[in-house]
Amino acid sequence: MSKMLPSVSTTAIQVSCSGCKKILQKGQTAYQRKGSTQLFCSTLCITEYISSANSPALPRRTCSNCSKDILNLKDVISVQLEDNTSSKNFCSQSCLSSYEEKRKAFVTICTNSVLTKCSMCQKTTV
């Protein structure tokens, strides 16, 4: 006696990697986390997916000199201000140097009654 098996639809189902969204090919090995229904194309995709889901969004930092977003937090140069309650962030050593140069006091000290010019307004001082 032969039994009839239920018919299966012949329409193709496309399955994509939950990490990188690439379409998984027929016969390709798919990886799955224990207890999860998500499929991945590689163990690397699983690892990256898990780490991106578990890491909180990092605060954005802006350069105090050029006002650009500092994308890589390893590049942040943080400088404590004189009041020790706050700090400024810079994207590079050149931005820090430029900021410090802008903040220098423009004062020329007159010694031994020598006439000198003010470095700010160029007036002669006594």
Residue, then its C-alpha position, 0 to 999 in steps of 0.5 A: m500500500s502506498k500513501m500519498l504525501p502532502s504536496v509541498s509548494t514549489t515557490a522558492i523562499q529566500v532567506s537572508c542573513s540577520g547580520c549582513k542581510k545577504i541572501l543565503q544560497k541553497g545548500q549554504t551553511a547557515y549559523q544559528r544562535k542557541g534558542s534563536t530563530q535568526l539565521f546568519c551566513s557566518t560566525l563573524c556575522i553572529t558575533e558582530y550582530i550580538s556586539s552591536a545589539n549589546s553595546p549602548a550608543l556612545p556619546r558624540r564628541t565635538c572638537s572645541n576648535c573646528s566643531k567637527d564630530i569626532l567619529n573615532l573616540k580613540d582620537v579624542i584629545s581631552v584637556q582639563l580646564e583651569d577650573n578643573t570642573s570641565s574639559k574640552n575635546f579636540c580631534s587632533q593635536s593641530c586643533l588643540s594647538s590652534y585653540e591654545e594659540k587663539r587663547k593666548a593673552f596678547v600682552t607685551i611687558c615693558t622692562n628697563s624703560v624700553l619702548t615696545k609695541c603692544s602685540m595686540c593693537q601695535k601702539t607704543t607703550v612706555 
